[in-house]
Amino acid sequence: MGGVIDYLLTSLVVISLILAGANYLAYRLFERPRHALMWSVSFGLVALQYLLNLARDLLPAPAFYWQSANMVSFALVLFAVWGHRERLQLHTDWRLLLAAYTLLSVTSAAVTLWDPVISIRTALAPGFTFLAMTHIALALVRSSREPRLAQLVAAVIHQLFGLTQGLAAAIALNLDSGSRDFMYQLYSMVNFGLMPTLFIALGISVIFLLATDLAGRLNTMSLTDSLTGLNNRRGFMVATEGLWARCRRSNKPLTLLLADIDYFKRINDRYGHAMGDRALQHFARILRESVRLEDALGRIGGEEFAVTLGEMTSAEAESIAARFRAALRRQPMRYGSLELDLRASFGIAEWQEKDDIASLLKRADIALYDAKASGRDAVIVAGERSLVGMASNG
Ligand SMILES: Nc1nc2c(ncn2[C@@H]2O[C@H](COP(=O)(O)OP(=O)(O)OP(=O)(O)O)[C@@H](O)[C@H]2O)c(=O)[nH]1
């Protein structure tokens, strides 16, 4: 039996080290998420805890083993909780964690070194783990953060692991009763039968969380313009396709509005590329504030922006363009003593039966070209060739 348990403990040391390494790699390779580092420390401490168990006969006294194993347990559980809270962006006061750690360690010392009470000494770590895992599971379920499925899976596994620990704690509390041998057998069954499987499942669920977080992040990055935070061309097309399908199904109008900053090259040439970037951010912010959240908005080229307005006609899109132009006039871009008036030209096209997204874009683009050709600072609706606004003096 001893040989089997030693083999199991050795395997668990190796698995914990692999999990610690995988979390550390996630930390090093992917934008250094602090929670991955905390989980790495936590799994590293799990390995240490199993090592202590493996080497317990070599330690000076059982009390020494219990006190050190308990202290390692408290630390690894607190790091796991801290990591989850960090990932879910819940504020955690490290002083509170330190206070909890100190309190638990002193309690453990009291029932291990000073006045040994086997039941409490043995139940402390699994009991605390049960509470901590329940806290993690609840936080994961309550969080509105994506990805929901990976979080739900992790919550279930953490809770199952917590319940097993709770069971171990309940059995341990009966170790001082008459049937101690039976209780020890039961305790070992839970510890070496149920626990390792659930521990491995827990480790995999954590890696699954990290992987799905990363996939989500990469997906967002591939659809977002890093300078303005708006959709990039691809993101804009994805959002437009969604709106397009919805409006077609409900037979509602849909209008595309293109906006292109006038004489943008001059800003770059006169004030430098960094100022040009600031102008793009300024323009993007005002545009964002001028449309509804459900509209598809993106920066689809250097200084070209696009908005797909669901359930809106071209006449309504014209009033959006007018609102935006007024906001642009009211809010010149300021940087130090510099004040820059940005102007833009607009092309608008309303979806027609024969259109697909590419032809709609093309018609809006031609309208924009016409607005530029008419002298800029103007709005042109495709098909109507009506000039709204005034030609700027450049
Ligand atoms: N700062 C900055 N400039 C950019 C970026 N992307 C494109 N540009 C610049 O945008 C300028 C676009 O110039 P043009 O196409 O001639 O357009 P324009 O000067 O606005 O003239 P019109 O559109 O005809 O009014 C070029 O100088 C590009 O280098 C960017 O991300 N940041």
The ligand as an SDF file (V2000), in Angstrom:
LIG
                    3D

 32 34  0  0  0  0  0  0  0  0999 V2000
   -0.7660   59.7310  -38.2180 N   0  0  0  0  0  0  0  0  0  0  0  0
   -1.2870   58.7910  -38.9990 C   0  0  0  0  0  0  0  0  0  0  0  0
   -1.4050   58.9890  -40.3140 N   0  0  0  0  0  0  0  0  0  0  0  0
   -1.9510   58.0310  -41.0790 C   0  0  0  0  0  0  0  0  0  0  0  0
   -2.3710   56.8140  -40.5450 C   0  0  0  0  0  0  0  0  0  0  0  0
   -2.8640   56.0400  -41.5520 N   0  0  0  0  0  0  0  0  0  0  0  0
   -2.7490   56.7760  -42.6910 C   0  0  0  0  0  0  0  0  0  0  0  0
   -2.2050   57.9870  -42.4110 N   0  0  0  0  0  0  0  0  0  0  0  0
   -1.9040   59.0950  -43.3130 C   0  0  0  0  0  0  0  0  0  0  0  0
   -3.1110   59.6410  -43.8030 O   0  0  0  0  0  0  0  0  0  0  0  0
   -2.7690   60.4060  -44.9460 C   0  0  0  0  0  0  0  0  0  0  0  0
   -3.8970   60.2880  -45.9610 C   0  0  0  0  0  0  0  0  0  0  0  0
   -3.5880   61.1530  -46.9840 O   0  0  0  0  0  0  0  0  0  0  0  0
   -4.5300   61.3820  -48.2140 P   0  0  0  0  0  0  0  0  0  0  0  0
   -5.0840   60.0350  -48.6730 O   0  0  0  0  0  0  0  0  0  0  0  0
   -3.7740   62.1760  -49.2200 O   0  0  0  0  0  0  0  0  0  0  0  0
   -5.7590   62.1480  -47.6450 O   0  0  0  0  0  0  0  0  0  0  0  0
   -5.9530   63.6300  -47.1380 P   0  0  0  0  0  0  0  0  0  0  0  0
   -4.6790   64.3730  -46.9490 O   0  0  0  0  0  0  0  0  0  0  0  0
   -6.8410   63.5540  -45.9520 O   0  0  0  0  0  0  0  0  0  0  0  0
   -6.7220   64.2610  -48.3240 O   0  0  0  0  0  0  0  0  0  0  0  0
   -8.2500   64.0950  -48.6470 P   0  0  0  0  0  0  0  0  0  0  0  0
   -8.7390   62.8360  -48.0830 O   0  0  0  0  0  0  0  0  0  0  0  0
   -8.2980   64.0830  -50.1370 O   0  0  0  0  0  0  0  0  0  0  0  0
   -8.9280   65.2760  -48.0630 O   0  0  0  0  0  0  0  0  0  0  0  0
   -1.4210   59.8960  -45.4440 C   0  0  0  0  0  0  0  0  0  0  0  0
   -0.4530   60.8950  -45.2180 O   0  0  0  0  0  0  0  0  0  0  0  0
   -1.1490   58.6920  -44.5350 C   0  0  0  0  0  0  0  0  0  0  0  0
    0.2390   58.5510  -44.2480 O   0  0  0  0  0  0  0  0  0  0  0  0
   -2.2050   56.5960  -39.1290 C   0  0  0  0  0  0  0  0  0  0  0  0
   -2.5530   55.5600  -38.5620 O   0  0  0  0  0  0  0  0  0  0  0  0
   -1.6700   57.6030  -38.4060 N   0  0  0  0  0  0  0  0  0  0  0  0
  1  2  1  0
  2  3  2  0
  2 32  1  0
  3  4  1  0
  4  5  2  0
  4  8  1  0
  5  6  1  0
  5 30  1  0
  6  7  2  0
  7  8  1  0
  8  9  1  0
  9 10  1  0
  9 28  1  0
 10 11  1  0
 11 12  1  0
 11 26  1  0
 12 13  1  0
 13 14  1  0
 14 15  2  0
 14 16  1  0
 14 17  1  0
 17 18  1  0
 18 19  2  0
 18 20  1  0
 18 21  1  0
 21 22  1  0
 22 23  2  0
 22 24  1  0
 22 25  1  0
 26 27  1  0
 26 28  1  0
 28 29  1  0
 30 31  2  0
 30 32  1  0
M  END
$$$$
